[in-house]
Amino acid sequence: MSEAVRIQTIDGGVTAAKGFEAASAAAGIKYQGRDDMALIYSETPCRAAGTFTTNVVKAAPVKWDQKIVAESPYVQAVVVNSGIANACTGAEGYGYCEETAEEAARVLGVPENAVLVASTGVIGMQLPMDRLKKGISLLREAKGAGAEKGTAAAKAIMTTDTVHKEIAVQVELGGRIVTIGGMCKGSGMIHPNMCTMLAFVTTDAAISRELLQRAVSADVKDTFNMISVDGDTSTNDTLLVLANGLAGNPEITEEDEDYRAFAKALSEVNTCLAKKMAGDGEGATALFEVKIIGAKTKEQAVTLSKSVVTSSLVKAAIYGHDANWGRILCAMGYSGAQFDPEKVDLFFESAAGRIQIIENGVAVDYSEEEATRILSEPEVTAIADVKLGTESATAWGCDLTYDYVKINADYRS
């Protein structure tokens, strides 16, 4: 890709791109005293792409969206609720997806098959459709452009999240400024096997449906697939990307410089959202990043980094600000990837500095106090060089705290 590609981060989220509106509403689906429904709406039809959970147990909204993304000529709206996941709800739950799309189509004046739906929350409960339908009317009344509307929507889809998550960037394609914005929710039941969360990305780029899906499918491997909080892959994982073409750039129909620039900007958005989720893991006090460098293959680097970032013992050590490097080497060793442990160099890094812990598989003479200071920052990185080649991979997770158990012990109540 040309070095001239410049991606600029701007304020906003799903309403940053031209032609997109959003809204939030309090429907009382499960939560009281807060907004629990969100709408994303495009003034014009959108090309749509998506990736979904690999869990065999798929929530009704996942099945609905898979069908719409694959078969519908275009998409124009997304309706999201938090509190109830509409998972393990059988034919009745799928019928509620159809009812939701029908009501949104009626209220918004778009075709039923142009409406995507998403749900997050408790598994096994049926949606209260009277409240949800009223919520759709409230969303129609509240929808509008502007950053505030996008932020309100990002807050409405939260469950155990402690902060809302959104990002927007701009990049020049074909002489036109193209904007990509996104929002997501995710804090628990997060494990890298697709993307365990709800994420919605909007763009005013003109791009073919085929290439939009290609860019999305390729990018999740290095972004949402590389995060883990607790090792549990959800039933509701959904990433949806909508492109309405209003930026006016020449339509991207082949893998040229514009496609690569778009893919790079999309990756910037997805990486930011993925890291925000990992850092906001239930009960977490730190974002934990694991970089494997010097790997022989990309697959080897991915396997090693995921094994470390998902280790409960490593995560607990990060919470304790303890440079317990043996746990990291151990997690690498049982990953299934082949390497020579007597060649591994390990470093810890944060805003407080960088320190080498082991060289060629053996501890160096480092300061425990210095290591603890580095590990006490809200963002901590472990870097392992396996000295086998030039490939690398990065995974993101969080520390494991007492509060994780507290949060999940009584989630349904």
C-alpha positions as CSV (number, residue, x, y, z in Angstrom):
1,M,0.0,0.0,0.0
2,S,1.2,3.5,-0.7
3,E,2.8,5.3,2.2
4,A,0.6,8.3,1.3
5,V,-2.5,6.7,3.0
6,R,-3.4,8.8,5.9
7,I,-6.1,7.9,8.4
8,Q,-7.4,10.6,10.7
9,T,-9.4,9.9,13.8
10,I,-12.3,12.2,14.3
11,D,-15.0,12.7,16.9
12,G,-18.1,10.5,16.6
13,G,-19.3,7.0,16.0
14,V,-22.1,5.5,13.8
15,T,-23.5,8.9,12.8
16,A,-20.1,10.3,11.6
17,A,-20.5,9.1,8.0
18,K,-22.8,11.0,5.7
19,G,-26.4,10.0,5.6
20,F,-26.5,8.0,8.9
21,E,-28.8,8.8,11.8
22,A,-29.2,7.1,15.2
23,A,-31.4,7.1,18.2
24,S,-31.9,5.6,21.6
25,A,-35.0,4.9,23.7
26,A,-36.1,3.5,27.1
27,A,-38.4,0.6,26.3
28,G,-38.2,-1.1,29.7
29,I,-37.4,-4.5,28.1
30,K,-35.4,-5.6,31.2
31,Y,-33.6,-2.5,32.5
32,Q,-35.4,0.4,34.2
33,G,-34.4,4.0,34.3
34,R,-32.1,3.8,31.2
35,D,-32.2,3.6,27.5
36,D,-32.2,0.0,26.3
37,M,-32.9,0.2,22.6
38,A,-31.0,1.8,19.7
39,L,-31.5,2.5,16.0
40,I,-29.1,3.0,13.2
41,Y,-30.7,4.4,10.0
42,S,-29.4,5.4,6.6
43,E,-31.1,8.0,4.5
44,T,-30.3,5.8,1.4
45,P,-30.0,2.0,0.9
46,C,-26.7,0.4,2.0
47,R,-24.6,-2.5,0.9
48,A,-24.3,-4.7,3.9
49,A,-21.7,-7.2,5.2
50,G,-21.4,-9.2,8.4
51,T,-19.7,-11.9,10.4
52,F,-21.4,-13.9,13.1
53,T,-20.8,-16.2,16.0
54,T,-19.3,-19.6,15.4
55,N,-21.2,-21.0,18.4
56,V,-23.5,-23.9,17.3
57,V,-26.1,-22.3,19.5
58,K,-27.0,-19.2,17.6
59,A,-29.5,-16.6,18.8
60,A,-32.5,-15.8,16.7
61,P,-31.2,-12.3,15.6
62,V,-28.0,-14.0,14.3
63,K,-30.0,-16.3,12.1
64,W,-32.2,-13.4,10.9
65,D,-29.2,-11.2,10.1
66,Q,-27.3,-14.0,8.3
67,K,-30.3,-14.4,6.0
68,I,-30.7,-10.7,5.4
69,V,-27.0,-10.0,4.7
70,A,-26.8,-13.0,2.3
71,E,-30.1,-12.5,0.4
72,S,-31.4,-8.9,0.7
73,P,-30.5,-6.5,-2.1
74,Y,-29.9,-3.7,0.5
75,V,-30.2,-2.7,4.1
76,Q,-31.3,0.6,5.6
77,A,-31.9,0.1,9.3
78,V,-30.6,-1.8,12.4
79,V,-32.7,-2.2,15.5
80,V,-30.9,-3.2,18.7
81,N,-32.1,-4.1,22.2
82,S,-30.2,-4.8,25.4
83,G,-31.2,-6.8,28.4
84,I,-32.6,-9.8,26.7
85,A,-30.6,-11.8,24.1
86,N,-33.4,-13.6,22.3
87,A,-31.2,-16.7,22.3
88,C,-32.5,-20.3,22.9
89,T,-36.0,-19.0,22.3
90,G,-37.0,-21.4,19.4
91,A,-39.4,-20.6,16.6
92,E,-41.1,-18.0,18.8
93,G,-37.9,-16.0,19.2
94,Y,-37.2,-16.1,15.5
95,G,-40.8,-15.0,14.9
96,Y,-40.1,-12.0,17.1
97,C,-37.2,-11.0,14.8
98,E,-39.7,-11.0,11.9
99,E,-42.1,-8.9,14.0
100,T,-39.4,-6.5,14.9
101,A,-38.4,-6.1,11.3
102,E,-42.1,-5.7,10.2
103,E,-42.7,-3.0,12.8
104,A,-39.5,-1.1,12.0
105,A,-40.3,-1.3,8.3
106,R,-43.8,0.1,8.9
107,V,-42.6,2.9,11.1
108,L,-39.5,3.9,9.0
109,G,-41.0,3.3,5.6
110,V,-38.5,0.8,4.4
111,P,-38.8,-2.9,3.2
112,E,-38.9,-5.5,5.9
113,N,-35.9,-7.3,4.4
114,A,-33.9,-4.0,4.7
115,V,-34.1,-4.2,8.5
116,L,-31.4,-6.0,10.6
117,V,-32.0,-6.8,14.3
118,A,-29.6,-7.5,17.2
119,S,-30.1,-8.4,20.8
120,T,-27.9,-8.8,23.9
121,G,-28.5,-9.8,27.4
122,V,-29.9,-12.8,29.3
123,I,-30.2,-16.0,27.4
124,G,-33.5,-18.0,27.4
125,M,-36.0,-15.2,27.9
126,Q,-38.6,-14.1,25.3
127,L,-38.8,-10.5,24.2
128,P,-41.7,-8.5,25.5
129,M,-42.9,-7.5,22.0
130,D,-45.4,-4.9,23.2
131,R,-42.6,-2.9,24.9
132,L,-40.2,-3.5,22.0
133,K,-42.7,-2.3,19.4
134,K,-43.4,0.8,21.4
135,G,-39.6,1.3,21.6
136,I,-39.4,1.3,17.8
137,S,-41.9,4.2,17.6
138,L,-39.8,6.1,20.2
139,L,-36.7,5.4,18.2
140,R,-38.4,6.8,15.1
141,E,-39.3,10.0,16.9
142,A,-35.8,10.4,18.4
143,K,-33.6,9.6,15.4
144,G,-31.3,12.2,14.0
145,A,-27.8,13.0,12.8
146,G,-25.0,14.2,14.9
147,A,-22.5,12.8,17.4
148,E,-24.8,13.1,20.4
149,K,-27.3,10.7,18.7
150,G,-24.5,8.2,18.0
151,T,-23.2,8.3,21.5
152,A,-26.7,7.8,22.9
153,A,-27.1,4.8,20.8
154,A,-23.8,3.4,21.9
155,K,-24.8,3.8,25.5
156,A,-28.2,2.2,25.0
157,I,-26.7,-1.2,23.8
158,M,-24.5,-1.6,26.9
159,T,-25.1,-4.5,29.4
160,T,-22.3,-5.0,31.9
161,D,-20.1,-2.6,30.0
162,T,-18.8,0.3,32.2
163,V,-18.2,2.7,29.3
164,H,-19.7,3.2,25.9
165,K,-17.5,2.4,22.9
166,E,-17.3,4.3,19.6
167,I,-14.8,5.5,17.1
168,A,-14.7,7.3,13.7
169,V,-12.0,7.9,11.2
170,Q,-11.6,9.5,7.8
171,V,-9.5,8.5,4.8
172,E,-9.2,9.9,1.2
173,L,-10.4,7.5,-1.5
174,G,-10.4,8.6,-5.2
175,G,-10.1,12.2,-4.2
176,R,-13.0,12.2,-1.8
177,I,-13.0,12.1,2.0
178,V,-14.6,8.8,3.2
179,T,-15.7,8.4,6.8
180,I,-16.0,5.1,8.7
181,G,-17.6,5.1,12.2
182,G,-18.5,2.4,14.6
183,M,-19.9,1.4,18.0
184,C,-19.9,-1.8,19.9
185,K,-20.8,-3.4,23.2
186,G,-18.9,-6.2,25.0
187,S,-17.6,-6.8,28.4
188,G,-18.3,-10.5,29.3
189,M,-18.7,-13.7,27.4
190,I,-15.9,-12.5,25.2
191,H,-13.6,-15.0,23.4
192,P,-11.9,-14.8,20.0
193,N,-14.0,-17.1,17.8
194,M,-15.4,-14.6,15.4
195,C,-16.2,-11.6,17.5
196,T,-18.0,-12.1,20.8
197,M,-20.0,-8.9,21.0
198,L,-22.3,-6.6,19.1
199,A,-20.5,-4.2,16.7
200,F,-21.9,-1.9,14.1
201,V,-19.8,0.0,11.6
202,T,-21.2,2.6,9.1
203,T,-19.4,4.2,6.2
204,D,-20.3,6.5,3.3
205,A,-17.8,4.8,1.0
206,A,-18.9,3.5,-2.3
207,I,-17.8,-0.1,-2.5
208,S,-19.2,-3.3,-4.0
209,R,-21.0,-5.7,-1.8
210,E,-18.5,-8.5,-2.6
211,L,-15.5,-6.4,-1.7
212,L,-17.1,-5.0,1.4
213,Q,-17.7,-8.5,2.7
214,R,-14.2,-9.5,1.7
215,A,-12.7,-6.7,3.6
216,V,-14.8,-7.4,6.7
217,S,-14.2,-11.1,6.7
218,A,-10.4,-10.6,6.3
219,D,-10.1,-8.0,9.0
220,V,-11.9,-9.8,11.8
221,K,-9.1,-12.3,11.9
222,D,-6.6,-9.7,13.2
223,T,-9.1,-7.6,15.3
224,F,-12.2,-9.0,16.9
225,N,-10.9,-12.6,16.6
226,M,-7.9,-11.6,18.7
227,I,-9.7,-10.6,21.9
228,S,-10.7,-12.6,24.9
229,V,-12.1,-11.7,28.4
230,D,-13.2,-15.1,29.7
231,G,-13.0,-17.8,27.1
232,D,-16.8,-17.9,26.5
233,T,-18.0,-17.5,22.9
234,S,-21.4,-15.9,22.9
235,T,-24.6,-17.0,21.1
236,N,-25.2,-13.5,19.8
237,D,-21.9,-12.4,18.2
238,T,-22.6,-10.0,15.4
239,L,-20.5,-7.5,13.4
240,L,-22.5,-5.6,10.8
241,V,-21.0,-3.1,8.3
242,L,-23.2,-0.8,6.3
243,A,-22.0,1.3,3.3
244,N,-24.3,3.8,1.6
245,G,-21.9,5.4,-0.9
246,L,-22.7,9.0,-0.1
247,A,-19.1,10.1,0.0
248,G,-19.1,10.0,-3.8
249,N,-15.9,8.3,-4.3
250,P,-15.5,6.1,-7.4
251,E,-17.0,2.8,-6.5
252,I,-14.5,0.3,-5.3
253,T,-14.9,-2.8,-7.5
254,E,-11.4,-4.4,-7.4
255,E,-8.6,-4.8,-5.0
256,D,-6.8,-1.6,-5.9
257,E,-5.1,1.1,-3.9
258,D,-8.5,2.5,-2.8
259,Y,-9.6,-0.9,-1.6
260,R,-6.4,-1.3,0.4
261,A,-6.8,2.2,1.9
262,F,-10.4,1.4,2.8
263,A,-9.4,-1.9,4.4
264,K,-6.7,-0.2,6.4
265,A,-9.2,2.4,7.7
266,L,-11.7,-0.3,8.5
267,S,-9.0,-2.1,10.4
268,E,-8.3,1.0,12.4
269,V,-11.9,1.2,13.5
270,N,-12.2,-2.5,14.3
271,T,-8.9,-2.6,16.2
272,C,-10.0,0.4,18.3
273,L,-13.4,-1.2,19.1
274,A,-11.8,-4.6,19.9
275,K,-9.3,-3.1,22.3
276,K,-12.0,-1.0,24.0
277,M,-14.0,-4.3,24.6
278,A,-10.9,-6.2,25.9
279,G,-10.0,-3.3,28.3
280,D,-13.6,-3.1,29.6
281,G,-13.8,-6.8,30.4
282,E,-16.0,-7.5,33.4
283,G,-14.3,-6.5,36.6
284,A,-11.1,-5.6,34.7
285,T,-8.5,-3.0,35.9
286,A,-6.2,-3.3,32.9
287,L,-6.0,-4.0,29.2
288,F,-3.6,-6.8,28.6
289,E,-1.9,-6.9,25.2
290,V,0.2,-9.9,24.1
291,K,2.6,-9.6,21.1
292,I,4.4,-12.5,19.6
293,I,7.2,-11.6,17.3
294,G,9.8,-13.5,15.4
295,A,7.4,-16.3,14.6
296,K,7.9,-18.7,11.7
297,T,4.3,-18.4,10.5
298,K,1.4,-16.1,11.2
299,E,-0.6,-19.1,12.4
300,Q,2.0,-19.9,15.0
301,A,2.1,-16.3,16.2
302,V,-1.7,-16.2,16.5
303,T,-1.8,-19.5,18.4
304,L,0.9,-18.4,20.9
305,S,-0.6,-14.9,21.5
306,K,-4.1,-16.3,22.1
307,S,-2.9,-18.9,24.5
308,V,-1.1,-16.4,26.7
309,V,-3.9,-13.8,26.6
310,T,-6.5,-16.4,27.6
311,S,-4.6,-18.0,30.5
312,S,-6.4,-17.5,33.8
313,L,-3.1,-17.7,35.7
314,V,-1.4,-15.1,33.5
315,K,-4.5,-12.8,33.8
316,A,-4.5,-13.2,37.6
317,A,-0.8,-12.3,37.6
318,I,-1.5,-9.2,35.6
319,Y,-4.1,-8.2,38.2
320,G,-1.5,-8.6,40.9
321,H,1.1,-6.6,38.9
322,D,3.3,-9.7,39.3
323,A,6.0,-10.4,36.6
324,N,5.3,-14.1,36.8
325,W,7.0,-14.9,33.5
326,G,6.8,-18.7,34.1
327,R,3.1,-18.6,33.6
328,I,3.5,-16.9,30.2
329,L,6.1,-19.4,29.0
330,C,3.9,-22.2,30.3
331,A,0.9,-20.9,28.3
332,M,3.0,-20.7,25.2
333,G,4.1,-24.3,25.8
334,Y,0.7,-25.9,25.9
335,S,-0.7,-23.8,23.0
336,G,0.1,-26.5,20.5
337,A,2.5,-24.3,18.5
338,Q,6.0,-25.6,18.2
339,F,8.9,-23.4,19.3
340,D,12.2,-23.6,21.3
341,P,11.6,-22.3,24.8
342,E,15.3,-21.9,25.3
343,K,15.4,-19.2,22.6
344,V,12.5,-17.0,23.9
345,D,13.1,-13.4,25.0
346,L,10.3,-11.8,27.0
347,F,9.6,-8.1,27.8
348,F,6.9,-6.2,29.7
349,E,6.0,-2.7,28.4
350,S,3.6,0.1,29.4
351,A,3.5,3.8,29.7
352,A,5.8,3.5,32.7
353,G,8.6,1.9,30.6
354,R,9.9,-1.3,29.2
355,I,11.8,-4.2,30.9
356,Q,13.3,-7.4,29.8
357,I,12.3,-10.4,31.9
358,I,13.9,-13.4,30.3
359,E,16.5,-14.0,27.6
360,N,16.9,-17.3,25.8
361,G,14.3,-18.8,28.2
362,V,16.1,-17.9,31.3
363,A,15.4,-15.0,33.7
364,V,17.7,-12.0,33.5
365,D,18.8,-9.9,36.5
366,Y,15.8,-7.5,36.5
367,S,14.2,-5.4,39.2
368,E,11.0,-6.8,40.6
369,E,10.0,-3.4,41.8
370,E,10.6,-1.9,38.3
371,A,8.5,-4.7,36.7
372,T,5.7,-4.1,39.2
373,R,5.7,-0.4,38.4
374,I,5.4,-1.2,34.7
375,L,2.7,-3.7,35.3
376,S,0.6,-1.3,37.4
377,E,-0.5,0.8,34.4
378,P,-4.0,0.5,32.9
379,E,-2.6,-0.8,29.7
380,V,0.1,-3.5,29.8
381,T,1.9,-5.3,27.0
382,A,3.9,-8.6,27.1
383,I,6.2,-9.1,24.1
384,A,7.6,-12.5,23.4
385,D,10.3,-13.0,20.7
386,V,10.5,-16.7,19.6
387,K,13.3,-16.0,17.1
388,L,12.1,-18.3,14.4
389,G,11.2,-15.9,11.6
390,T,9.5,-12.6,10.7
391,E,5.8,-13.2,11.4
392,S,3.9,-11.6,14.3
393,A,0.5,-11.4,15.9
394,T,-1.2,-9.3,18.7
395,A,-4.0,-10.5,21.0
396,W,-5.9,-8.4,23.6
397,G,-7.4,-9.4,26.8
398,C,-7.7,-8.1,30.4
399,D,-6.7,-9.0,33.9
400,L,-8.8,-11.5,36.0
401,T,-10.2,-9.9,39.2
402,Y,-12.5,-10.8,42.1
403,D,-15.2,-8.6,40.5
404,Y,-15.5,-10.9,37.5
405,V,-16.9,-13.6,39.7
406,K,-19.2,-11.2,41.5
407,I,-20.6,-9.8,38.3
408,N,-21.3,-13.2,36.8
409,A,-22.6,-15.0,39.9
410,D,-25.9,-13.1,39.8
411,Y,-26.1,-11.8,36.2
412,R,-29.7,-13.0,35.6
413,S,-31.0,-11.2,38.7
